[in-house]
Amino acid sequence: MQHEAKKITLIVNELLTVLLLDGSSEIDIKILKQNQRTEIIMVQHQCCHDDRFIERLRYNLNTQRQKEVEGYYWQLVGENDNGDELYLVGTMVDQAIVERRGEDLFIQLIRKM
Amino acid sequence: MNDNLRNEKDIGRANMLKILSVVPILFLVIGIGYGIYSSGVGEIIKGLSNIILSPTILITDFIKVGGISAALINVGLVGLINLSIMQRYRLKINGALIAAFFTVIGFSFFGKNLYNIIPIYLGGYFYTLYQKNSFKDIFVVVMFGTGLAPIISEISFSGVLQPIAAFAISMIAGIFIGFVIVPLSSHMLKFHDGYNLYNIGFTAGIIGTVLTSVLRSFGVTVQPVYIVSDSNHLVIILLLLFVFAVLMITGIFLNHRAILDYPKVFAYKGRLITDFTHLIGYGTTFVNMSVLGFLSLFYVLIIGGTVNGPALAGIFTVVGFGAFGKHLKNCLPVMVGVIMTALFFGFELSATNIVIAVLFSTTLAPIAGTYGPFIGFIAGILHMILVTNVGVIHGGINLYNNGFSGGLVAGVLIPVVDAFKRE
């Protein structure tokens, strides 16, 4: 797929922006790139986000993959100071898990080729 | 689940497509019926022929060129073709698709017809073959990309070239536009950072400027024209009122709290991409579209304007983007800015070019939504100043002239506003 590496970078960029804007101060990022899919895992330690924020994150990231939206608008992801393109990130991933695990916020995104 | 969607009925993609199909089917049926009743089949065919054979350069009103019934039939046919592609590729009915669909519907009164949109679709299709993608993935962009359709009609029917050469070159130009519109439009988003909702208008303005320069260097003069209907037609006004009423009723049917939930739409800035179907649900989205439709129509009538092809394009585009970023709160400041500037410079508000400048200025609604009504008002002022001057650059082959102007305004204004922001 065209621009695959850049798209993954922008997805991470957008999520990082959103978390930092909401007060995160310690975040681990892991990216697993395989042949047919990419996994992005983010762990925000000592979760400082409220349930409403987490629910909004979960809802927007699980919007459903929409390649027609991605194909046109992907360059807007991660480019703005406001971190308001979560829905667009949602259209670029096939599966999203957003949940509290102990003290941490765990986010796993799966993007298939 | 999002609070706004708890009361929403899920009617499925197929039924949503049926709801959208009401507009083109209605226009097609009324167009045929009205044509047979008022002038006969011969006049309908002659009107359609005039529409197809027109160069369609900005501003060419199909109601003036082909008559009401032929214009309505053209809208119906273009709409149904697009719906059949949506059906064929099983596209999700999201805000972007609704916006694209209503934009195409509106501009079928004013520049787009079956002859000049198909080469662009073919170009998009060839692009997906070349890139080994699905046509589904780029269909929304290609739908918007038909804003450059006049170049096909201009080359075909301006009379400068021999008919066969004109046909061949116009097809090549259309296919080329369809091929490049996807990467170009995606790239252009970065110029205005999503604050110009008609991004393809900006892209098409750039492409149109290049193509017009090429044509001019070969001695082909491309000049904007002004062929517009100057009288209101009751049948069209009634049709619009009916469509907006249907949107309102459908919205309430899908979500019985749609009216109560409606103010929630004002919380969104509207910057690309703000898909109201996802954020507030289809019910409230349809109510928002309906409200914007009534507002646009009443505005045109109150200032004494004519609901002609260009105004209809403006009204339907505003309605379509009611699913994709526009609402009263972010549209009004920009519109007021345009109106005040037009009055300041002594323009007649009821003149068609000013009517459409006001309606299409809502391309900059995200600026008002993000930076507040005052900056939105300033954006409206700049838009009015630019839009009356940029048409000559592309010679009128870009139907989305306001999108071109909007892109320039947003690209300049946003960094300037940011320069005055403090941490």
Boltz contact constraints between the chains, C-beta under 6 A:
constraints:
  - contact:
      token1: [A, 59]
      token2: [B, 2]
      max_distance: 6.0
  - contact:
      token1: [A, 63]
      token2: [B, 278]
      max_distance: 6.0
  - contact:
      token1: [A, 66]
      token2: [B, 92]
      max_distance: 6.0
  - contact:
      token1: [A, 67]
      token2: [B, 137]
      max_distance: 6.0
  - contact:
      token1: [A, 68]
      token2: [B, 137]
      max_distance: 6.0
  - contact:
      token1: [A, 68]
      token2: [B, 140]
      max_distance: 6.0
  - contact:
      token1: [A, 69]
      token2: [B, 96]
      max_distance: 6.0
  - contact:
      token1: [A, 71]
      token2: [B, 137]
      max_distance: 6.0
  - contact:
      token1: [A, 71]
      token2: [B, 138]
      max_distance: 6.0
  - contact:
      token1: [A, 72]
      token2: [B, 141]
      max_distance: 6.0
  - contact:
      token1: [A, 72]
      token2: [B, 186]
      max_distance: 6.0
  - contact:
      token1: [A, 73]
      token2: [B, 273]
      max_distance: 6.0
  - contact:
      token1: [A, 75]
      token2: [B, 186]
      max_distance: 6.0
  - contact:
      token1: [A, 75]
      token2: [B, 189]
      max_distance: 6.0
  - contact:
      token1: [A, 75]
      token2: [B, 190]
      max_distance: 6.0
  - contact:
      token1: [A, 76]
      token2: [B, 189]
      max_distance: 6.0
  - contact:
      token1: [A, 76]
      token2: [B, 194]
      max_distance: 6.0
  - contact:
      token1: [A, 87]
      token2: [B, 278]
      max_distance: 6.0
  - contact:
      token1: [A, 88]
      token2: [B, 273]
      max_distance: 6.0
